[in-house]
Amino acid sequence: MAKTSIDLRGRGGAGDAAFRWIALGAAALVLVILGTIAVVMTRRAFPVLEEMGFDFFTSTRWSPPESLYGALPFLWGTLYTAAIAVVIAVPVSLGVAMFITQVAPLRLRKPLIYLVDLLAVIPSVVFGLWGILVLAPHLGRSFLTAGVILAIMITPIITSLAREVIETTPVGEKEAAYALGATRWEMIRGAVWPHSKGGLVGAVMLGLGRAMGETIAAALVIGSALGQITLRPFAPGNSMPAVIANEWGEADQLHKSALIALAVLLFVITIAVNLIATAIVQRSMKRSHGT
């Protein structure tokens, strides 16, 4: 028996080492792929950046026939619609996650989880067509319509991630709160929220990244207006993913370079959002462990 145990430990050590190198290789491969994408896209975007200079990021005029390309309206549209989506989706998502994990009876939890997961895999074009048929006749094709559609799309994603984070709260901490006479809301505020807030912020940031990168649904309902920078939610506008999808097919070389530059800008913003989310989660974990 002792010999068998030693042999198993030996094979386990070799297996751990192999798994470690495989995991390291997979992580390195992801970084290589991201780096390759960044390099290739930046090189393809260089002609328009050389032509326009910093004006590409600050100009509001987008006129391919005149070889004028200003990304600012599309950057604004991307951030504005994503902000609308987050404002709408976050309260709903956190409320549904709290209900599923803390309030709903056991017989309802699994059906609700399946329903939320099902909503997360519906193709974006379906949401876009629904927006055109149902929302656009009442709200118009506008920033608000796009924001509402994006909110509906990211709600199940944020809900699923938030539910998983909330479920990691130690049962002992919740029972201790109840033992001290806390109500359910006081238990959530005193035990669940402090333990989960870092992960919840990360879930929201990941939802924000999804909202900024959405293409088809936004392109169908945002209105495709050029040069529109306004706070009016019912005004038509445009976003970086939408203009790339709408104009790529008819673009010449410099025009394609401008669209690729928009993609690079969106890539950088998305990476920045994910890095911020990671930093927030790690900072929260350090605080929760008292380090």
HELIX and SHEET records of a PDB file:
HELIX    1   1 ALA A    2  MET A   52  1                                  51    
HELIX    2   2 ASP A   55  THR A   58  1                                   4    
HELIX    3   3 PRO A   64  GLU A   66  5                                   3    
HELIX    4   4 LEU A   72  MET A   98  1                                  27    
HELIX    5   5 PHE A   99  VAL A  103  3                                   5    
HELIX    6   6 LEU A  106  ALA A  120  1                                  15    
HELIX    7   7 SER A  124  TRP A  130  1                                   7    
HELIX    8   8 GLY A  131  LEU A  135  3                                   5    
HELIX    9   9 ALA A  136  LEU A  139  1                                   4    
HELIX   10  10 PHE A  143  ILE A  166  1                                  24    
HELIX   11  11 VAL A  171  ALA A  179  1                                   9    
HELIX   12  12 ARG A  184  MET A  187  1                                   4    
HELIX   13  13 ILE A  188  VAL A  192  3                                   5    
HELIX   14  14 TRP A  193  GLY A  213  1                                  21    
HELIX   15  15 ILE A  216  VAL A  221  1                                   6    
HELIX   16  16 MET A  240  GLU A  247  1                                   8    
HELIX   17  17 TRP A  248  GLU A  250  5                                   3    
HELIX   18  18 GLN A  253  SER A  288  1                                  36    
END                                                                             
